[in-house]
Amino acid sequence: MIKNMARGLAALTLALTPLALPASASAHAAPAAPGGAQAFPLSYAVDQIPVADESRTGYTRDKFRHWNSGLDPADGCNTRNEVLLAEAAEAPSVAPGCKLSEGEWLSYYDEQEVTDPGKLDIDHMVPLAEAWDSGASAWDAKRREAYANDQGAASSLVAVTARSNRQKADQDPATWMPPAPSATCRYLGEWVATKLRWGLSADQAEIDTIKVYAGGPCDLQVVHYTPAP
């Protein structure tokens, strides 16, 4: 029944991967994998994010072009539909124009099973407005488009219920967390991974909130990321 859970299973596998770390506080990282991939405990990874005040001056959503033609312009599917296809637990049929029929997805934010792709949103793990606040305001339009359509990391874009995505809106972990308790550590790990991947900063409240979890229920969470090209 399960045909394509590569993204979800990969995230779970990475979250559970043990790290044999040196005792030295200056050497917390696991050996780097090819391509610049990094793996850190959440408690260490959060300290690698620069702390800075945020500013939304000049932000508009249309400064991040999405959804574009995706990884394969020849398939007729935009980024949104490519993510839906990649994350489907049971793959939908694809009609001309990349129109998707019913399939099966698990929205991990709220542990809801969804069969209608129209009831799913593709969430930017770090919302576009938050990215702008945290450094993307200094990027050019091409890099903002790359960010908004990033399929180079499974955690950057995630299919979730429209309700949970809209409840989250542009909030960071200091003011919003997924309603499903089982999602907490994975979510924080993926949030930190996205910030590190794109070289984004965080405000102090955001950092402080993540550290509370990193030093408690999420102390075993591992953050895996590869810097964006």
Phi, psi and chi 1 to 4 in degrees:
 res  aa     phi    psi   chi1   chi2   chi3   chi4
   1 MET       -  -42.0  176.8 -179.7  178.3      -
   2 ILE   -83.6  116.7  -56.4  -59.1      -      -
   3 LYS  -104.7  -32.7  -62.1  179.6 -179.6  179.0
   4 ASN  -151.2   84.9 -170.7   -7.8      -      -
   5 MET  -116.1   32.8  -64.7 -171.0   68.7      -
   6 ALA   -57.2  -45.5      -      -      -      -
   7 ARG   -65.5  -51.7  -73.2  169.5  170.2 -109.1
   8 GLY   -63.3  -44.2      -      -      -      -
   9 LEU   -68.6  -36.2  -70.4  176.4      -      -
  10 ALA   -63.1  -43.3      -      -      -      -
  11 ALA   -63.1  -40.8      -      -      -      -
  12 LEU   -67.0  -43.2  178.7   59.2      -      -
  13 THR   -60.7  -43.9  -59.6      -      -      -
  14 LEU   -64.6  -38.1  -66.9  175.5      -      -
  15 ALA   -64.0  -29.0      -      -      -      -
  16 LEU   -97.8   -3.1  -63.9  176.0      -      -
  17 THR   -65.3  122.7  -57.3      -      -      -
  18 PRO   -76.0  151.6   28.0  -33.8      -      -
  19 LEU  -118.9  131.2  -66.6  179.5      -      -
  20 ALA   -92.9   98.7      -      -      -      -
  21 LEU  -103.2  142.6  -59.5  177.0      -      -
  22 PRO   -62.9  154.9  -18.2   29.6      -      -
  23 ALA   -69.5  -27.3      -      -      -      -
  24 SER   -63.1  133.0  169.4      -      -      -
  25 ALA   -66.1  -17.9      -      -      -      -
  26 SER   -88.6    1.0   63.2      -      -      -
  27 ALA  -136.5   57.5      -      -      -      -
  28 HIS   -83.7  -17.2  -78.9  -56.4      -      -
  29 ALA   -77.7  146.3      -      -      -      -
  30 ALA   -72.4  161.5      -      -      -      -
  31 PRO   -56.3  136.6  -24.4   33.1      -      -
  32 ALA   -66.4  136.5      -      -      -      -
  33 ALA   -84.9  164.8      -      -      -      -
  34 PRO   -55.3  146.4  -26.0   34.4      -      -
  35 GLY    85.5    8.2      -      -      -      -
  36 GLY    84.2   11.8      -      -      -      -
  37 ALA   -64.3  142.4      -      -      -      -
  38 GLN  -126.9  151.6  -58.8  -70.3  -39.2      -
  39 ALA  -139.7  123.8      -      -      -      -
  40 PHE  -136.9  150.0  -59.6  102.9      -      -
  41 PRO   -61.4  147.3  -17.7   30.1      -      -
  42 LEU   -55.0  -40.4  178.6   59.5      -      -
  43 SER   -61.9  -31.9   58.4      -      -      -
  44 TYR   -84.7  -42.1  179.6   81.4      -      -
  45 ALA   -59.5  -40.7      -      -      -      -
  46 VAL   -62.5  -29.5   67.5      -      -      -
  47 ASP   -74.4  -10.5  -78.0  -25.5      -      -
  48 GLN   -87.5   -7.1  -51.9  -44.4  -59.5      -
  49 ILE   -85.1  126.6  -59.8  174.2      -      -
  50 PRO   -63.4  140.8  -16.9   28.3      -      -
  51 VAL   -96.7  128.2  179.5      -      -      -
  52 ALA  -155.0  150.8      -      -      -      -
  53 ASP   -65.7  150.9  -66.9  -24.8      -      -
  54 GLU  -103.1  150.5  -63.1 -178.6   -8.9      -
  55 SER  -141.5  130.2  172.6      -      -      -
  56 ARG  -100.6   11.2 -163.5  153.8  -61.9 -178.4
  57 THR   -56.0  125.3  -57.6      -      -      -
  58 GLY    86.6   -1.9      -      -      -      -
  59 TYR   -73.5  134.2  170.0   74.8      -      -
  60 THR  -141.6  146.4   57.9      -      -      -
  61 ARG   -61.4  -31.7 -169.7  171.2  175.0   83.0
  62 ASP   -72.3   -1.6   60.2    9.2      -      -
  63 LYS   -78.7   -6.8  -70.1 -176.7  177.2  177.6
  64 PHE  -115.8   98.2  -67.3   79.7      -      -
  65 ARG   -67.7  122.6 -178.6 -177.4  170.2 -133.5
  66 HIS  -158.9  157.7   65.4  -70.3      -      -
  67 TRP   -85.4  137.1  -53.7  108.4      -      -
  68 ASN   -93.8 -162.6   64.5   17.2      -      -
  69 SER   -77.7    3.6   57.5      -      -      -
  70 GLY    78.6 -166.2      -      -      -      -
  71 LEU   -70.3  -31.7  -65.2  176.7      -      -
  72 ASP  -127.2   93.3 -179.2    7.5      -      -
  73 PRO   -58.1  -23.2  -25.4   35.3      -      -
  74 ALA   -77.0  -14.6      -      -      -      -
  75 ASP   -83.4   -7.5   67.7    6.9      -      -
  76 GLY    76.1    5.0      -      -      -      -
  77 CYS  -106.4  135.3  -61.5      -      -      -
  78 ASN   -80.6  178.4   62.8   13.1      -      -
  79 THR   -56.8  -43.7  -59.8      -      -      -
  80 ARG   -54.3  -50.4  170.7 -172.1  158.7   79.3
  81 ASN   -71.6  -32.5  -79.6    0.0      -      -
  82 GLU   -63.3  -39.1  -73.8 -175.3   -7.6      -
  83 VAL   -66.0  -42.1  173.0      -      -      -
  84 LEU   -59.7  -42.0  -73.6  172.1      -      -
  85 LEU   -66.3  -40.5  -72.0  166.6      -      -
  86 ALA   -67.8  -32.7      -      -      -      -
  87 GLU   -98.4    0.3  -65.6 -164.6   -1.5      -
  88 ALA   -67.5  130.5      -      -      -      -
  89 ALA   -74.8  -35.9      -      -      -      -
  90 GLU  -128.2  115.5 -175.6  169.7  -23.1      -
  91 ALA   -65.1  138.2      -      -      -      -
  92 PRO   -79.9  164.4   31.2  -35.1      -      -
  93 SER   -78.8  150.4  -62.9      -      -      -
  94 VAL  -118.2  114.0 -175.7      -      -      -
  95 ALA   -91.2  167.6      -      -      -      -
  96 PRO   -50.9  143.6  -29.8   37.7      -      -
  97 GLY    80.0   11.8      -      -      -      -
  98 CYS    58.4   38.7 -159.7      -      -      -
  99 LYS   -81.0  121.2 -176.3  176.7 -178.7 -179.6
 100 LEU   -94.4  135.6  -54.5 -176.7      -      -
 101 SER   -88.8 -172.4   66.4      -      -      -
 102 GLU   -65.6  141.0  -69.7 -168.6   -7.9      -
 103 GLY  -138.9 -144.2      -      -      -      -
 104 GLU  -146.8  129.3 -174.6  177.0  -46.6      -
 105 TRP  -134.7  152.7  -67.6  -94.9      -      -
 106 LEU  -114.5  117.9  176.6   64.5      -      -
 107 SER   -83.3  105.8  167.3      -      -      -
 108 TYR   -74.0  -19.8   91.4   82.7      -      -
 109 TYR   -59.3  -40.6  -72.1    0.3      -      -
 110 ASP  -126.8   10.5   48.1    8.1      -      -
 111 GLU    56.2   39.1  -65.6 -174.3  -29.7      -
 112 GLN  -102.4  133.5  -63.6  -63.4  -55.9      -
 113 GLU   -86.7  135.1  -68.5 -175.7    0.1      -
 114 VAL  -129.5  134.6 -179.2      -      -      -
 115 THR  -112.1  -16.7   58.1      -      -      -
 116 ASP  -100.9  113.3  179.8   -2.7      -      -
 117 PRO   -61.9  -22.0   20.5  -31.5      -      -
 118 GLY   -69.3  -14.8      -      -      -      -
 119 LYS   -95.8    7.0  -66.2 -177.2  177.9  179.2
 120 LEU  -109.1  146.1  -69.0  163.1      -      -
 121 ASP  -109.9  152.6  -78.8   -5.5      -      -
 122 ILE   -97.6  108.8  -56.2  -56.5      -      -
 123 ASP   -87.4  133.9 -178.1   37.4      -      -
 124 HIS   -77.2  117.8  -67.5   91.4      -      -
 125 MET   -48.9  -51.9  174.7   55.9   58.6      -
 126 VAL   -99.5  110.0  174.4      -      -      -
 127 PRO   -55.7  156.3  -24.9   34.8      -      -
 128 LEU   -57.3  -43.8  -59.3 -178.6      -      -
 129 ALA   -64.3  -40.1      -      -      -      -
 130 GLU   -65.7  -39.0  169.2   70.0   17.6      -
 131 ALA   -62.4  -42.6      -      -      -      -
 132 TRP   -58.1  -48.1  177.0  -86.7      -      -
 133 ASP   -59.1  -28.2  -61.3  -10.5      -      -
 134 SER  -105.4   11.5  -54.1      -      -      -
 135 GLY   138.6  -21.8      -      -      -      -
 136 ALA   -69.7  -15.0      -      -      -      -
 137 SER   -61.9  -23.4   59.4      -      -      -
 138 ALA   -89.8   -5.3      -      -      -      -
 139 TRP   -80.3  162.3  -62.2  -12.8      -      -
 140 ASP   -85.6  171.6   61.2   19.3      -      -
 141 ALA   -61.8  -35.4      -      -      -      -
 142 LYS   -64.7  -42.2 -176.7  176.2 -179.5 -179.3
 143 ARG   -70.6  -36.8 -171.3  157.3 -176.4   82.0
 144 ARG   -64.2  -37.3  -72.9 -163.4  -70.0  -92.9
 145 GLU   -64.6  -42.1  179.3  179.6   -8.2      -
 146 ALA   -60.3  -40.7      -      -      -      -
 147 TYR   -63.5  -46.5  177.5   85.0      -      -
 148 ALA   -68.1  -16.9      -      -      -      -
 149 ASN  -122.8   25.4  -64.0  -84.9      -      -
 150 ASP   -70.1  107.1 -178.2   19.9      -      -
 151 GLN  -109.1   13.4  -65.8 -172.3   68.2      -
 152 GLY   -79.2  -10.6      -      -      -      -
 153 ALA  -137.2  131.6      -      -      -      -
 154 ALA   -61.9  -24.7      -      -      -      -
 155 SER   -87.0  -10.0   58.6      -      -      -
 156 SER   -69.0  -39.6  -65.9      -      -      -
 157 LEU  -127.6  134.1  -59.7  170.8      -      -
 158 VAL  -140.5  134.6   56.9      -      -      -
 159 ALA   -82.2  119.3      -      -      -      -
 160 VAL  -139.4  166.4  -64.7      -      -      -
 161 THR   -59.6  143.3   58.2      -      -      -
 162 ALA   -57.4  -36.6      -      -      -      -
 163 ARG   -62.0  -47.2  179.1  179.0 -179.5 -179.1
 164 SER   -68.7  -37.2   64.4      -      -      -
 165 ASN   -64.8  -39.8 -176.1   45.1      -      -
 166 ARG   -76.7  -26.7  -68.2  164.4 -162.5 -178.9
 167 GLN   -67.5  -39.8  -72.5  174.5  -20.6      -
 168 LYS   -65.8  -45.7  173.8 -176.8  173.3 -178.7
 169 ALA    52.7 -124.1      -      -      -      -
 170 ASP  -108.3   25.1   57.9    9.1      -      -
 171 GLN   -82.9  152.9  -60.9  177.9   83.5      -
 172 ASP  -102.4  177.8   68.0   29.7      -      -
 173 PRO   -61.2  -16.1  -28.7   38.2      -      -
 174 ALA   -68.0  -23.3      -      -      -      -
 175 THR  -125.6   -9.0   54.4      -      -      -
 176 TRP  -150.7  136.0 -172.9   88.2      -      -
 177 MET  -133.2  153.3  -67.8  -72.2  -73.0      -
 178 PRO   -56.8  142.8  -22.2   32.6      -      -
 179 PRO   -68.7  -24.6   21.2  -31.3      -      -
 180 ALA   -82.0  120.2      -      -      -      -
 181 PRO   -55.9  -32.2  -26.3   35.9      -      -
 182 SER   -66.1  -16.9   62.3      -      -      -
 183 ALA   -88.3  -14.3      -      -      -      -
 184 THR   -55.9  -55.5  -61.4      -      -      -
 185 CYS   -70.3  -41.1  -62.9      -      -      -
 186 ARG   -59.2  -44.6  173.8 -178.8  169.4 -177.2
 187 TYR   -60.9  -46.9 -179.1   74.8      -      -
 188 LEU   -64.7  -38.8  -68.6  175.1      -      -
 189 GLY   -62.9  -41.0      -      -      -      -
 190 GLU   -74.3  -32.9  -66.2 -175.5  -11.6      -
 191 TRP   -63.0  -49.9  179.4  -82.1      -      -
 192 VAL   -64.1  -41.0  169.5      -      -      -
 193 ALA   -59.0  -40.5      -      -      -      -
 194 THR   -68.6  -42.1  -56.0      -      -      -
 195 LYS   -61.1  -42.5  -70.9 -110.3  168.2  163.1
 196 LEU   -70.5  -39.7  -69.0  172.8      -      -
 197 ARG   -56.6  -40.9  172.4  170.5  168.6   76.5
 198 TRP  -102.9    6.4  -72.5   92.6      -      -
 199 GLY    65.2   35.5      -      -      -      -
 200 LEU   -90.6  155.3  -63.8  170.0      -      -
 201 SER   -92.9 -178.8   63.5      -      -      -
 202 ALA  -145.6  151.0      -      -      -      -
 203 ASP   -84.7  169.6   63.3   27.7      -      -
 204 GLN   -65.3  -38.6 -167.0   62.8   57.9      -
 205 ALA   -62.6  -40.2      -      -      -      -
 206 GLU   -61.4  -49.3 -178.8 -177.0  -19.8      -
 207 ILE   -60.8  -45.7  -66.4  -69.1      -      -
 208 ASP   -61.4  -41.3  -70.6  -14.0      -      -
 209 THR   -63.2  -46.8  -62.3      -      -      -
 210 ILE   -62.4  -38.5  -63.5  169.7      -      -
 211 LYS   -64.7  -33.8  -75.9 -174.2  172.9 -178.2
 212 VAL   -58.5  -45.8  168.1      -      -      -
 213 TYR   -73.3  -38.8  -71.4   93.3      -      -
 214 ALA   -62.3  -31.0      -      -      -      -
 215 GLY   -91.5    2.6      -      -      -      -
 216 GLY  -132.1 -109.0      -      -      -      -
 217 PRO   -65.6  -19.0   22.0  -33.1      -      -
 218 CYS  -110.0   26.7  -59.3      -      -      -
 219 ASP   -67.1  -18.9   62.2  -37.6      -      -
 220 LEU   -96.4   -1.6  -62.5  179.7      -      -
 221 GLN   -67.7  134.3 -178.6   68.7   33.8      -
 222 VAL  -110.4  136.6  177.4      -      -      -
 223 VAL  -103.0  120.9  174.5      -      -      -
 224 HIS  -114.3  131.1  -67.0 -104.3      -      -
 225 TYR  -156.4  158.4   77.1   96.5      -      -
 226 THR  -124.7  127.4  -57.6      -      -      -
 227 PRO   -54.3  139.2  -26.7   36.0      -      -
 228 ALA   -65.6  147.3      -      -      -      -
 229 PRO   -58.1      -  -21.1   31.4      -      -
